[in-house]
Amino acid sequence: MRITIYQCLLMALWLAQAHAQEEKPGNRMVTISGGINAYAGFYTSHGTAARNQASPFGLSGAVTVNLPGGLSLPFSAVLGNQGSSFRQPFNQFGVSPTYKWATVHAGYRNVSFSPFTLSGHTFLGAGAELNPGKLRVGAVYGRFNKAASSTIADPNLIPSFKRTGYAVKLGYGKANNYIDLVMLRAQDDTTSIAGVPATPEQNVTPAENLVVGITSRLMLLKHFLVEVDAAASSYTRDMRATEVSAEGKNPLTKIFGKLITPRLSTQLTQATQAAVGYQAKWGSVKLQYKRIDPNFQTMGAYYFQSDIESYAVATSLNLLKGKARISGSYGRQFDNLANNKNAGTGRSIGSLMMSINPDPTFGFDVSLSNYGLSQKSGIRPLIDTLRIAQNNLSATVNTRYSILNTDLSHVLTLTATHQQLSDLNERTAAQTENNNQNLNLGYFLQHNRSGFGANLMLSYTQSGLPSTIPTEENDKVKFYGPTLGMNYSFFKRKMSTSANASYLVNKQFGVTGKVMTVSANAGYQIAKKQTLNLSFGYVNSDTGIQTEKFNELRGNIGYGISF
């Protein structure tokens, strides 16, 4: 049943009236909160297409109705010359009330039992999760997909079958120390849509899926952590395909063979991720492994990457009584597990981070990351000019120093970043290699009693772009300049103001230009729940390139009331 905007407004007014009648000291059955904002402004531009209307104005509001039992109904609406909209929760409304160790799900819900079975897919239905003591029981049932077919009004719509399913969970343990067995069963209704697709791209086939898995988080001997997520998925892509025999000694076939009909379009795949870690006061060590078969799917999740196998190790060290910390990780990832792709891809990811804080007023951080990508031949040989072999290096150093006293706070920051893409293929390096350097020096001042604050930022960015004929003029792009900001509160801090200005010089392709930006904001609290706001902004761009030469001026005044 569809609920119109008019009906929703009537319902909101009725709830507001009920709230007014029920609001008695100690007996609030329904509460309403929200706010309404009105705004108007101006906008002008020269040298570029207008990105706003000349005189924007409008009214917006948001109301949340809180019902007994923890239920919330949010409503929002926007009305103005830039467009209108209304949002209410009844298109996808659901609740999950909890009482002690029992949780009940009803309506549109997102529930996760394990990463490879039911993992956050929205369904319309009902379910429950019960955790008395260390027993862990869960079950959900509902519609996972709504039937849809192309119509005269929307002939390009890709059809989809109605899909229903259920998932059950049985486990033992606590939230951070448990082992669960999970099963998901879902299938499409072959009669939910009719008609012949207009194009081959709109052709869909009814599917069904059975997934069984295990998920666990175990803490052993107070220091060792074991994590395991594994699942086997039987996915039939076309329920109309010919049936086949599923005889064999596979235990999954014996136990769950009666729940799904094997067909020529049925594929059995597996997914596993596991980790073993050790934690102590001095730090931690963790080993991780993941393998997801090609084409692994579950109807309980929207998407995750398949056809991958990866190994990783991560470690951390706590030094100098917690004043220093070092952490790092390294991993390798591969695809083409079935050896049926034209090329296989390998990735290596490494990172190192160090943080030293010898004193509360001084500290610095260093981070390094290295990402490598390479290809090797699969069922076909690789052509040298198409082979991908790259390395991406990133390094950042951040230093901070503070001077703190009763009246004033001074903070100095210095951040330097270097990024470099190296192409290991000599035939393509000239067109792809690039590097970037960035330097930021910042000063922040805050007067603690008056509320006055100021900040100054000096920035410099340099980018080296690929060029077949590198010269000093065309292979470097530079941006540098200051940014100044201030803020202050007046009238016993009922009125807050701020202003910012930046002047950025850019040099690119032998041309020098500039971009200037100025903004100012003011807010005044008229009453306890009423505010008045003013804002102005100006942009002047003259980068030296004719298409990037323009200026914009905008302003806005707004009034808001909350309740």
Phi, psi and omega in degrees: 000129181270138179252121183283165178299321180298317179295321179295321178295319177298320179295319179296319179294321179296319179294323178296320178294319178297322178297318180296326181282327186270347186285095177231152180306123177078007183219053179273106179274322181229132177237147181232134178220157179158203181192163178230137181229136175241141182215156175206152183196192178218159181207132175224151178211151178221132177092357179209161179294139181297132179256011178201169176281155185296324180227076181288140175206161180176179180223132179225152180204155178218131181229134176240122178259119180258116182262163177301145180093006178084015179275137180234135179239102180270134176236142176213148181211147176227131180224122181183180182280359174260002179133161180228148178204157176218133181232137177214161191272005191277349176290321176222088184245134179205160181224152176221071180293146181235136174224112182056247185259014182239135175233132180245136178249138178209140180091212177280121184222157172238115183233142178237126174256323176195160186298329187253007177240263174263112187221075171080013178283135180285131176224157176251110183178219184214162179184178180206150173230123183240129181228061176285118183066234179259004178280136183235109183232137178210149178202139176221153176212139178173189179268119182268342180208140181266141179293139179209142178216156182292147180229176177297324180289329181223076185289343183268003180295132177280121184294159175210143180278155170291131184236126177238156180189177178215159177218142179230150180223138176221122183208182182215134176134188178256181186298327182248013181203090190206171171216128184234144169252134187228142174223138177232136179225124180213151178205158179271150175270111185294343182260005186283339175228154181224164177103163180261130180302144181288329181227158177300330180294338181268002181287126177230154179237145178290138185234163174217159189209138172230124180233132173236139183205175178225142176219139183205151171224111186238130174256116184249132176055030174068351184235332184264131179243130178238126179237131180220130171227119181217148180203151172240131185238126172257108187243119177258117184279339179218108181290350179267000179288165183293138177288150177228164179279141181241038181284151179157179182264003179299122183299328178295324179293320181292320186279316188249008183298333181280352183269347182214147181262113179295138179223175179296336180265010181272136179229133178257118181230166183227158176216137182216136167220135184216153179211145175232126183226158177230129182237136178209179181295328182282344181153207183206159175222137182218131176250133184231146178218141178216137173215124177235119183299155174301138177067018175295131180218153170220138178285359178265004178219151183284310183195142164205158186289136177240177182059053178219152171219130185218152175229142180207150174227136180227141181215157177215150180229135174253120185235165176053045178057042177087358180277349179223143180217133178234131178221149181202162179207155176211138181210158177232142181223141182226156172232197183058048183292333180267001180055042180238010177261159178295329180212149175256147183241133176242141180230143174232133184230122178229145178213150178215129180229138180225130179231126181234125180228077182293338182214148180301338182265355184217143177185162176210153181234144177229131178225138178229140174217144181223124183237119180247145181223129181215158179235152172224157185295146176251242179282350176229150178291151180271140174272134186303321182289345180252353183289131179264124176211100186227159176222128182243115182250136178224133180223135181224135175235127181233124181238141180222143179218133185236143171238111187241134171214188186295320186265318188237148174233126178242132178227128177247134178229147176220121182233131178232135182226140176228129177230137183215128174255117180251127178264118182276358175264110185299334183284339182242356186300322184296335182263352187236331186294138176203164178211154182222139174232139181222136179226128180231126175243122185234146175228130183233128181239135179220122174269112191293327184274315183276339182086005178286137178219151178212152178212147179226129181233127174249125184233149177216127179229135179227131181235131176259115185261153177295139181208136179288333177233080185293131174223169180295335185274326189247356181256006178230134173243127186235141175226130178204154179160174181262158171226126183239135179222149178216151175214146182204150180245137180243170172050058179057039176065021172281337180240123179245137181229154176207152179212143180220144178216139178222146178227110187246121176265135179232141176233119181211135178055039178077009182242138179252134179218189182208156173223121180246133181229132178226135177218150179215142181221147177214139178225133182234131179270101182292313178221187185301324183235024179230135182225151176237132185232142176231141177211145178223147178213142180221134178230129176234113183246125176215075186283356185097347175258128190301322182289347181251020179257111182196170172215150181225144175224131180218152177213158184206141173234136183220151177232133182227144177226136180242156181212000000 
